[in-house]
Amino acid sequence: MPDLRKTISRDQPLAYQIEVQGRLDQKWSNLFDGMTINAEAAAGGPTVTVLRGVVADQAALHGILNHIRDLGLPLVLVRLLDAG
């Protein structure tokens, strides 16, 4: 778990995990700035796609979230993995 007490700047590359409900495959990787994409079927529940990778800055993160919204995928989780 990253130490969120450290200062994060808007132009700092950081690693994130983003989870959405629904299935995406790796061919969508370019749309999501090269993040790895893995669909995971939950036992008795909906499929969740997990995107992981380094995002260039906060503007790029918001761009990824906008793509998720535009695709109509319910956002489940956004987690900062590394705050340096």
Secondary structure, 3 states (H helix, E strand, C coil): CCCCCCCCCCCCCEEEEEEEECCCCHHHHHHHCCCEEEEEECCCCCEEEEEEEEECCHHHHHHHHHHHHHCCCCEEEEEEEECC
